[in-house]
Amino acid sequence: MSANSNPIDTLIPAPAVRAICGGIGHTTLHRWLNGETDPRTGKTTPPVADFPKPARVINTRRYWSRAEVERFAAGRRVDAA
């Protein structure tokens, strides 16, 4: 078994994270990580607490553990049912 076939060791970039999470957009990923403040109302929405943080950042590109992202996505699908 090669190191790349082990999902725990696999790092994936933001586009792959967005696809695994149901095709979310760049802005949604940013909001899940950082939360947001509505400029009109001042209402603050916190980040999604159980969304995994990037495992590595290389030259401003973020990479996540595939296993952590898949675990998060699986939990969201169960919660939505």
C-alpha distance (Angstrom), angle and dihedral (degrees) to the residues before:
residue distance angle dihedral
M1 . . .
S2 3.80 . .
A3 3.79 124.4 .
N4 3.82 90.7 -114.2
S5 3.81 93.3 58.8
N6 3.82 91.8 60.3
P7 3.83 105.3 91.4
I8 3.81 92.4 -156.7
D9 3.81 90.6 64.0
T10 3.80 96.2 42.2
L11 3.79 117.5 106.1
I12 3.80 117.0 -160.8
P13 3.82 131.1 -165.7
A14 3.80 126.8 -121.2
P15 3.85 96.0 -91.5
A16 3.82 90.2 57.5
V17 3.82 91.1 46.5
R18 3.80 90.2 52.2
A19 3.82 91.2 49.8
I20 3.82 93.5 49.4
C21 3.82 89.7 49.3
G22 3.79 92.0 58.5
G23 3.78 102.3 -80.6
I24 3.79 95.9 -61.3
G25 3.79 118.4 176.5
H26 3.78 129.9 -109.5
T27 3.81 91.7 -103.1
T28 3.81 92.9 51.3
L29 3.81 90.4 52.2
H30 3.81 89.2 50.3
R31 3.82 91.1 50.0
W32 3.81 92.5 47.9
L33 3.81 89.2 53.5
N34 3.81 100.5 38.9
G35 3.79 109.5 15.8
E36 3.79 118.7 -136.3
T37 3.77 144.5 -118.1
D38 3.79 118.3 -137.0
P39 3.82 105.3 -128.1
R40 3.81 92.8 -150.2
T41 3.79 99.8 49.0
G42 3.80 102.0 19.5
K43 3.81 88.9 -130.3
T44 3.80 111.3 153.5
T45 3.79 121.4 -145.9
P46 3.82 113.5 -163.3
P47 3.80 122.5 -133.9
V48 3.81 118.4 -92.2
A49 3.81 101.2 -85.4
D50 3.80 98.9 -146.6
F51 3.82 97.4 41.4
P52 3.82 108.2 116.0
K53 3.78 119.4 -112.3
P54 3.80 118.0 -126.9
A55 3.80 111.6 -83.1
R56 3.81 92.7 -148.0
V57 3.77 139.4 9.8
I58 3.79 116.9 -154.6
N59 3.82 118.3 -179.2
T60 3.83 91.0 -21.9
R61 3.83 91.7 -51.0
R62 3.79 114.5 122.0
Y63 3.80 123.7 -141.1
W64 3.80 126.8 -168.8
S65 3.78 133.9 -162.3
R66 3.81 105.7 -99.8
A67 3.82 90.6 -144.0
E68 3.82 92.7 54.6
V69 3.80 93.2 47.7
E70 3.81 92.4 47.5
R71 3.82 90.5 48.7
F72 3.83 89.9 51.2
A73 3.82 92.4 47.3
A74 3.81 92.2 48.0
G75 3.80 90.5 52.1
R76 3.79 91.5 50.0
R77 3.82 91.6 51.7
V78 3.81 91.0 51.8
D79 3.82 91.6 47.7
A80 3.81 91.8 49.9
A81 3.82 93.8 53.3
